[in-house]
Amino acid sequence: MARQGHSEALPLRSLEKAPNKKKLTVHPAIIGSILPILLLLIWEALSRLAILPTYLLPAPTVIVNTIIELGADGSLWGHIGITLYRIFIGFLLGAFAALILGSFVGFYRKAEQLFDPIIQAFRSIPSLAWVPLFILWMGIAEASKVTLIAVGVFFPVYLNVVSGILSVDRQLIEVGKMYGLSSFQLVKRIILPASLPSFLVGLRSGLGLGWMFVVAAELMGASQGLGYLLVLGQNTYSPELIIASIVLFAVLGKATDALLKKIENRSLHWQDRMEQR
Amino acid sequence: MSLKVRNVSKEFENRKAIENISFSTERGEIIGILGTSGCGKSTLLRAVSGLDTSYSGDVLLDGQVCRHVDERLGFIFQQPRLMPWLSVIENVSFGLSGRKDEKQKNAARYLDLVGLKGNESDYPKQLSGGMAQRVAIARALVTSPEYLLLDEPFSALDAFTKMKLQDLLLEIWEAYQTTILLVTHDVEEALYLCDRLIILKGQPGTIDEELLIDEPRPRSRGSAKLAAYKEHILNRLELTTPVN
């Protein structure tokens, strides 16, 4: 008897589920934006009703106005431009150095034995600890900032390049060997494409660190840039300027990451991944 | 035109895998290397292929000692081992060099041969196990090797796909008269496909018996003669339980 009940229950449950599923198809972006919008509304209301002290936490509309004003008098573009410029150059330098050194260490065991210990030692230094030294060496102009960002970008990219190369499937390399490919051809036709996913992951986390370090670099002394707006906001008691700058950092950080993500998706369309199913 | 294996032995860190293996093939022959797991079948095939060179003894290709991979040899692995970033047609033409359109044309011909016309632009992630192995077969054939080495090529497939691909292999063999060296642990597969079986046994693996399968093609999988061979082989490998 119990067995019969069980076999009946299965088709019944699947019948019940079908119509339910249809009702729940709301775009995930809408679900995801419910909480932020709610929070913004509450924040706005609390500020307007003067329950929150506006000299510490101005209303969202005030912050948006600040950004619009900065845009209107043209100074915003200068700040964004110089920040993007710094992160771009630092990112390129760091990622390029990491790619070269990482490939070298990944391909040659001797190079790994030679370089890896010292690179790991440098990695254990918190990168911000370099700041005073870089300022002493290069002054507070662009060079020290870009170098700091490059250092921040370097390590995640380096680590991912090395592990990407080391984890290339030996079975695929054997296929290449069976066709008599030279070492150079093996690198070009198998090792590089096979380690590309790992490299791109490294680039994305490197970019994330790059944004962190551009803030640090601009906090340590700059006359322009989004980080400079943070300092300016602090010195002039204008929290709206600080929050505006934070918002801009968030938007730009997300935008650059989305760009990399797009490149990743385009060049890794062949991957059999969970999120694509 | 022959492949000869002369006194090949191989040792892994003080443990001998195969000892003193010698045999030779004739042109267009299908030779099966049969044995239980751990008797060094794959080790032997890797030595023949040139992927492994740290063995003692010689492998002779058309009368000359050959200790490296050679374009006369094609290898089909147990797993398809396709490059996941290449489309099906690019995977098939992987071992070719020359102009792209010529490579593609050549690859398309072999893709048609293995029954995958129309899947040219698919990526390996879209293929079933059997389709992927068909691509791997096409990839091995496209360079027109004179010898085809197969390392348990169908063992990861379901029974029906396996039979289909075995027949495909025979079709290819008939069309190209390739000499085939097939490593397998599947007695029925070996009996269905091979002209001659080399039975490896023991650890380290040595040749226990060379067995000529005297049954004309096309063979029937259920034939009584093949069943008798099977009984004999299982006895040799001590896999049958004594009756009393």
Chai-1 contact restraints between the chains, C-beta under 6 A:
chainA,res_idxA,chainB,res_idxB,connection_type,confidence,min_distance_angstrom,max_distance_angstrom,comment,restraint_id
A,Q171,B,R81,contact,1.0,0.0,6.0,A-B,restraint_1
A,E174,B,L51,contact,1.0,0.0,6.0,A-B,restraint_2
A,V175,B,R81,contact,1.0,0.0,6.0,A-B,restraint_3
A,K177,B,V69,contact,1.0,0.0,6.0,A-B,restraint_4
A,M178,B,V69,contact,1.0,0.0,6.0,A-B,restraint_5
A,M178,B,F75,contact,1.0,0.0,6.0,A-B,restraint_6
A,Y179,B,G95,contact,1.0,0.0,6.0,A-B,restraint_7
A,G180,B,V69,contact,1.0,0.0,6.0,A-B,restraint_8
A,P193,B,W85,contact,1.0,0.0,6.0,A-B,restraint_9
A,W270,B,P84,contact,1.0,0.0,6.0,A-B,restraint_10
A,W270,B,W85,contact,1.0,0.0,6.0,A-B,restraint_11
A,W270,B,Y123,contact,1.0,0.0,6.0,A-B,restraint_12
A,D272,B,K125,contact,1.0,0.0,6.0,A-B,restraint_13
